[in-house]
Amino acid sequence: MPDTFPSDPNYSQRLALIRGLHQSPTTLVLAATGGGSMAISDLFSVPGGSKTVLEALVPYTRASIARLIVRVPEQCCSVRTARQLAMAAFQRGQYLLDADRHGGGETIPSEIAHYAEYDDSKGTIIPGSPFKYRLAENIDLADSVGLIGVGCTASLVTGWEKKGEYRVHIATQTLRRTTTCSLQLTKGARTRWEEERLVADLIFNMILNAAEECPTDEPLSNDAMEFTGPPFLSGTSKDVEVKEILPLGLKGGEKVFGRRTIASMGLLDLFFGTMPAVLWQKGKIRYWRQEKSETSKEPQSPLFNPQAEFTQAIFPGSFNPVHEAHRQMVKLAQERLGCHVALEIAVQAVDKPMLDYIDLEDRLENIGTLIPGQAVWLTQAKMFEEKADFFRGTMFVVGADTLRRFADLRCYAGNPHQLHDLLRMIAYRNCRFLVFVRQGEQGLETMQTLQIPDMLRSLCDEVPVTEFAMNLCSSDIRRQENKLSLS
């Protein structure tokens, strides 16, 4: 480390910009790992930081990142991890704003927010422990218009020789926008302090760009769901220019690459409001809601459901990415059941971080490419209990590994009665499971090898291994993609 730090030509401009930020309605939750923590001290170097910064986090180990994003990161320094940190920060900010609005303490009408528990010996998230997050049902989304969740992952100069590239990925999440930027730094061109300074200024540029856009992100109006067939997104660009408000002084060959996806108003309500589900197909979304009677304020009984053909068989999953085994499962299930099989993606699964808009866009784009015309339900249903209540009388298409995780008593605090009560509810909703064999770490998983309650077994039909035995895994595909991106 040098005896004296280099001069900082942006010092006065940065202080003025931070002062303006503190005087604006912008609020922040910032999570930075591997670099970028200098931005936190900068924000508090100007009086008024408590008005802007709701929380600042530096999850510097894989375990601490996993506890925050409810997932063990496949790659700590990546644009995906930056997006997951930004969404976790945004959700955390919504909770803190909600708590502040209700005065804090035990009067907050929402679940207690906490972090997922991490098993150090196995390096995994403990089943049944993930971050519980639910805002009050009467929350006003207008409170979140000025909120920005910031995630930063960086790989910078260290005290030892680093084989990989020096790089930084930053993401901002606002009510309607997911924005990312990535920059590969020239090795050996800067000291660690200079790299940290650059990363911090890039964070400020991302924050200031997002703050300019926030006033246009109007909260959801009551009329937003009164139409059918809106575009899935209000806007998307895979080559966004991040306005350089603070000069970065980039070296020759260095370039900031940005991307942004803007959610439609209906999708916004699915993520953070009261819309339980939307049906996506061929780049469009259709809303499924119970219309109110002209003479009554209560919803009518859904005697006719225009989307009924897409509710007879549901294939839940993350589809990150969708692959050939998924396509074959859909094909075989449709032939076996004689009806459409719709995929279902929960925007926040019970054991995964909430999707961001870029992530969801990529997954649906891949589905549309591999299975043209495939219908996909996007829902708020994290648990099978919620799925069965929403899709009554359906056949759930699942892999044997999904059924094993569903029956894991650790997800029910070790109480078998909780699982049995859930199974009775699923049976009462007239739902069943069509189970496909799966090649797991311990070998082939079938109905015969699974240790599940008899009550669950009675609700299952199995596709025999003679009809389907494809061994593909989305996580393996992602790991291979990560290796190629680093090579």
N, C-alpha and C positions, 0 to 999 in steps of 0.2 A: 504494500500500500504506500502511495507517495506521501512525503512529509506534509505537503500542501495540496489542496484540491485545485483542479483547474478552474479557470474563471467560468462563470455561468452567465452567458449573454442573455439568457431568457429570464433572469431572476425578477426584474421589475415587472415585465409583462405577465409572468406567471402569477405573481402576487396580486396584480390587478384583476386577472381573470378569476382567481380563487375568491377574491373579495366580491366580485360580481356574482359568482356562483352562490356564495353565502347569502346574498341579498335576494336571490331568486327563489321560486317555490320548489326548486329541485331538491330531492332527497336521495341519498345514496346508501347502498350496502355494498361494500367492496371486499372481494376475496382474491388474494394474490398469493401465488406459490412459485418458487424458483426465482422470483424477481418482482419488482414493481412496488415493494413496500415503501419506497421513498415517497410515492404518491400519497400515502397515508399521513406521513409526517408533514408533507407539504400542505395538506388540507387543514391540519391543525396548527400550522405556523401562522395562520391569519385568524384573528378573532372572529368568532361566529361559527366555528366548525360544528358546534352542537346542533345548529339549525339544519345543517346539510347532511352530516354523517350520522346515520342511524346505528351503524355497526361497521367495524372494519376487522377482517379476519386474515390471518396468515397461516393457512393449513400447510405446513411445510413437509409433512411426511405422507406416505401413501395411505397410512391408516387415518390420519386426520382429514385428508381429502375424501376418503371413502365415507367417513362418518358424516361429512357435510353433504355430499351429493348422493348418498345412499347407494353407492356402487363402488366397487374397487376399480379404479381407473385402469384401463388396459394400457394406457400410455399417459404418464403424468403431464408431460409437456406436449399438448396437442390442441388443435382447435376445438375438438369435441369436448375435451375436459374443460376448456375455457368456457364453452357454452353452458355446460352443466353447472359450473361454478356460478355463472351469471344468473341462470335460472334459479338456483338454490338461493342466491343472494336476493333476487327479486321476491321470491316467496317469503323469505325471512323478513324483508322490508315490509311486505304487505301485513304480515303478522304483527310486526312492531308498530306499524301505523294503526292497525286495528286495536291493539292493546292500549296505545296512547289515547285513541279516540274514546275508549271506554274507561279511561282513568287508571288502568292497570289493576293489579291485585286480583282477587278472586271473582270479580264481577265480569270478567271478559267472557262473553258467551261463545267461546270457541275452544277447540281442543288444545291441550298444552303442547307447545312446540318443543321438540327435543332433537337430539342427533341420534343417528343409528348406532347400534352397538357393534363393535368390531372384534372379531376373534383373532387375537395376535398369533396364536399357535397355527391357525389354518390360513390366515390372511384373507378372511372372508367376512361379509356382513352376516351377523347372527339372524337366522330366520325368525320372523315375528317381531323383530325389534325396530324396523325402519321408522324414520322420522314421521311422526304423525302431524298432519298439517291440514287444518280446515278452518277457513275464515267463517266469521259469523254469517248466517244466511242473509241477513239484511244489510250486508256491507255495501257501501256506496263506492262503485268503481272509480268515481271521480277522485277519491282520495289517492288513487294510484297513478293518476295521469302524470305527475311530476316525479315519480319514483324510477330510479335507474339501478338495476342490479349489474354489477361489474365483476367479471371474472378474468384473471390474468394467469397464464402459465408461461414460464420462461426457462430457458436453458442458457446460462451465461458463463462468463469466465469463472473458473474455479481454481482451487489451490493445487490441482493435479491436472494432468493432461486429459483432455476430453476428446473422445474419438468422433462424436457426433457434431452436427452443426450447431452454432449459436443461433438461437431463434426465440421468438416471442409470439404468443397468440393471445389476443385480447377479445373479449366479447362483452357486449352490453345487451341487457334485456329490459325492455320497457313494456308497457301494457300491450302495445300492438306490434312492436318491432324486435326482431332478433338481428343483431349486427355483429359481424366479426371482422377482425383484421389480423394479418400475419406478416411478419417481417423476419427475413433471414439476415443475420448480421455478419459482416466480414470478420473472419477470425483474426485476432491479433491486432485489430485496428484501434481498439479502445481498451482502457483500463476497466476494471470492474465498476468503479464509481461512474465512469462515463457511460457504460452500458446501462447501469441502473438509472442514471439521469435520463437517458434516451427512452427507456421503457416507461418511466414515470410520465414523461412528457407525452408519449404516445397514448398512455391511459387518459391523460387530461384531454387530448384531442378527441378521443372516443367519447368521453363524458360530455364535452362541450358540443360535439356534433349531435349526440343523443338529446341533450337538453334543448337544443334548437328545435328538434323534431317533436318533443313532448307536447307542446301546446296544440299541435295538429291532431294528436291522438285523443279525440273526444271520447268520453265514456259512452257506454252502450245506451242507446235510446230504447224506449219501449216499443218502437215501431221497427226495430232491426230485424225481427223474425217474421214480418208480415208478408214476406215474399218467398218464392220458391226458385231454386236454380241459380243462386248467386255465384260469382267466381269464388274459387277456393281461397284465393289470396287477393289482397288489394294491390299488391306490388311485390316484385321480386327482382333481384339483380345479383348475378354472380361475379360482377366486376364493379364494385362500388369504390368511388374515390372518397377516402377519408380526408375531409378538409383539414389542412395543416395549419391550424390556428397558432399553435406554438411551433416555431421552426425546429425541425429535427436534426438538420445538418447531416443528412444521409451521405454515405460514401458512394462512389461510383459503382453501379451495378446493384445497389440496394433499392428495393421498392416495397412499399406497403400494399398488400393485396387485401381487398375488402369484399364483403358479401352482406347482403341484407334481404330479409324476407318480412313482409308486412302482412299481418293477419287480417282477414275480413272481419266485419263486426260480429257475424254469427259465430265464427270460430273463436273470437274473443270471449263470448259468453259461454262457450263450451269449456274453455280453459279456466275461466275465473268467475263465471256467473252461474246461472240456474239451468241452462240448457243441458239435459242429461245425455243427449246423443245427437249426432248428425250422420246422415248417410252420404258417403262420397262415392262417385262413380264417374269415370271419364273426365276427370278434372273439374267436376262440379260437385257441390254439396246440396243435399236436399234435407229439409228440416222435417222432423217427425214430432208433432205436438198435438195434444188433444184440443180440439176447437171448443170454445165455450158456447153454450146454448144462448139463443137470443133472449130467452126469458129468465135465465139463471146465470149467476156469476160462477157457478161450479162447472168444471169440465164435464162434457158429455161422456157417457160410457163409450169406449172405443169399439163400437159395433163394426166399423169398417176401418181397416188400416191399409192405406194405399201402398205401404211398403211391406205388406205381409209376406210377399214372395221372398223377401230378403231376411226374414226372421225365423224361418223353419229350421235352418241349420247355421250355427255360428262357430267360426274357427277363431278363438281368441289367441293373441300372441303379440310379440313386439315387432316381429318381421324386420329385424335390423341386422342384415338386410333380408328381404324375401329371397328364397332360393328354390332350386328345382324340386327338392323334397316337399316344400310347401305346395308347389304347383301340382305335384302328383297326388298329394293328400286331398286337395280340393277336387281334383278330377275323380279320384276313386270314391270319395264321399258322395259326390253328386250322382255318380252312377249307382251307388249302393242305396242312397236315400231317395233318389228320384226327385230332387228339388235343388234349388240354388243353395250354394254354400257361400255365405258372406264372411269375410274376415272381420275381426274386431280388434281395434287397438285402443287401449285405455290411455288417455293423455297423461295420466299419472298412475302407474301400476303400484301395487302395494310394496314391491321390493325393488323399485327402480326410481330414478329421478324423474320429475315431470319433463315431458318432451318440450323442446323449444320449437319455434316455427320453422327454422331451417331443417332441423332433424325430421320433423313431420313431413315437410315438403319432399325431402330426399326419399323417405320411406314410401310415400305414395307414388312418387315418380318411378321408383324401382318396381313397385307392384304393377303399375300401369304398363310398364315395359315388358315384364315377364309374363303377366297374366292379363292381357288386354281386355278391358271391359269389366274387370273384377270389381264387385261392390265391396266397400269397406265401411263398417260402422266405426265412428270415432266416438268414444263414450267417456263418461266420468266414472264408470263402474270399475273400481279397483279390484274388488273381491268377487268370487263366484256367487256369493249371496246377492250382491247387487246385480250381477249379470242375469241370474235366474229370475230376479224380480222384474227386471226390465224386459227380458226376452222369454216370456212365459211359454211353455210348451215347446221349447226348442231342443234340438240335439246339439250338444257341444262337441265339436271335433277337436281332439287333443292328442298329444303324444303321451306315451307312458310316463315320461319324465315329468310332464306337467301334472299328471294324476298323482305321482309320488310326492311332489312338492305340496300339492293341495292337501294331501292326507298327513303331512308332517305335523306331529303334535306340538312341535316347537312354535308353530304359527298360532297355536291356541293355548299358549301358556302352559302346555303340558296337560291340559284338561280334555280328556276324550269326550266328555259330555258336550262341550262346545262344538266339537266336530259333528257329533251325532245330531245335535239340534239343527246344525246347518244342513246336514244331509236330509233330515226330515222336511225342512223348508224347501229344498231343491226338489224333492220327490213330490211335495204338495203342489209345487209350481209346474208339475208334469214335465220336468226336464230330465234328460239322460245324457250319457257320454258315449261317443264313438271313439274308441281308443286305438291308436296306431302304435305298433312296436317301435322301440327306439334303442339305438346302440349307445350305451352309456359307458362310463369309466369301468364299471364292474361287468361289462358284457351286455348281452342283449336283454333289454327290459320288456317283459310281456306281462299280461294279466296274471300269468302263473308265477312269475318271479316277484311281483310287487307285494309288499307287506302292507295291505290296506284293509280297513274294516269290511266285514261282510255286507254291511248296509250299502257302502259305496260300490262294492263289487256287483251288487244286485242292480245297480243303476247303469251298468256299463255293457256295451257291446264291443267286441274286438274285431279289428281287421287282421286276419291271420298273416303270419310272416311270409306265407307262400304268395300273398298278394302284394305285400309292401315290406321292403327291408332296406330302404335307402338310408345311407349313413352320411348325412350332411348336418352341419351345425352353424348357426349364424355367428356365434362367438369365434369359432375356428376361422371363418371367412374374414372376420374383422381383424383377428390377430395376423393373418396372412397379409391383409392390406396394410397393416401397421408396419410389418417388416419391409414390405416393398417401398413404403413411403420413407423409411429411414435408410434404405440401401442406396 
